[in-house]
Amino acid sequence: MTPLGRALIERIKSEGPLSVEAYMEACNAYYYATRDPLGEGGDFTTAPEIHQMFGELVGAALADVWLRAGKPGDAVYAELGPGRGTLAADALRVLRRSGFAGQAHLVETSPALREAQSKRVPEAAFHDSIDSLPAMPLLLVANEFFDALPIRQFVDGRERHVIVAGGHFAFDRDGPIFEDSPMRQSLAETLSWRLATHGGAAIIIDYGYAGGEQGDTLQGVRCHQYSYVLDHPGEQDLTAHVDFKALADAAGRGGAAASNIASQGTWLETLGIGARAMTLAAKNPQDTEAIAAARRRLCDEEEMGRLFKVMAVRSKGWPEVAGLSA
């Protein structure tokens, strides 16, 4: 039993069964506060860590929308859950070349990850939540951020809870599962209100579905392998598929405009990842196969290309993000 597991057992004895939402929130808060989970020595690898092409194309999309919005001088770059800062560094490199001079703002609570981010983006200002982001136009990215926010699960209309049975964690009920996430929707609505009020555009990238699908999507990942969600509390990454339709609806309530929902592979190919791969391979012929392998991993349907989705949210006064029409 992990240290957090022992604390949760005492909490259940004191407060009663924990909702799936409360369990997931406690586990991920502890997990991200105590480690850098990325890379070969961690538990999982995100798209920006696979190859620089990913962050460069995100940066190109943001640069394009900023230029078409009239190059507002008070715009800033912002990122939610920026990992090691790799995406921010790659995206900002492209943005700077377009003439963008705005400050970088990173929303991150993990001390370990903040340390890594400060090395890659030394000029960044850090925030504990989006509430303290500056009241300025935002060029914002959220890559694999919403999937780690806690979800609720329901079986036959009754909320599912985590209990202790025989000294181990267990679910109090099984059956066909319906999921939702008030925390995700609240954050999306708040973000949309900020965009509607101050201007800007956000690109949300995560694994999930376009809306309507149901079932149990809660999963644990540890050492790059799937792990039972009630094992190793606080020592594995807990995520669930993102309902992009729910995020789009929340964006509408916040007063911003949501784009269509595209697959990651289609979006990256539309933005020109093929041309970028050829350019990089021409400059670094020894890396040709590695570059091609990275493109396949990011774009192929059987890899990340279909499962991962992309959606933009923007102020109604701003242009659409390339490859993501309304």
Salt bridges, closest charged atoms under 4 A:
GLU10 OE2 - LYS13 NZ 3.65
GLU15 OE1 - ARG11 NE 3.24
ASP36 OD2 - ARG84 NE 2.94
GLU49 OE1 - ARG84 NH1 3.90
GLU56 OE2 - ARG93 NH2 3.04
GLU56 OE1 - ARG276 NE 2.77
ASP64 OD2 - ARG68 NH2 2.75
ASP90 OD1 - ARG93 NH1 3.08
GLU123 OE2 - ARG96 NH2 3.66
ASP128 OD1 - ARG114 NH2 2.82
ASP172 OD2 - HIS161 ND1 3.67
ASP172 OD2 - ARG173 NH1 3.01
ASP174 OD1 - ARG160 NH2 2.57
ASP180 OD2 - ARG152 NH2 2.84
GLU189 OE1 - ARG253 NE 3.33
GLU235 OE1 - ARG35 NH1 2.89
ASP249 OD2 - LYS245 NZ 2.97
GLU269 OE1 - ARG295 NH2 2.96
GLU289 OE2 - ARG296 NH2 2.87
GLU301 OE1 - ARG306 NH1 3.64
GLU320 OE2 - ARG314 NH2 4.00
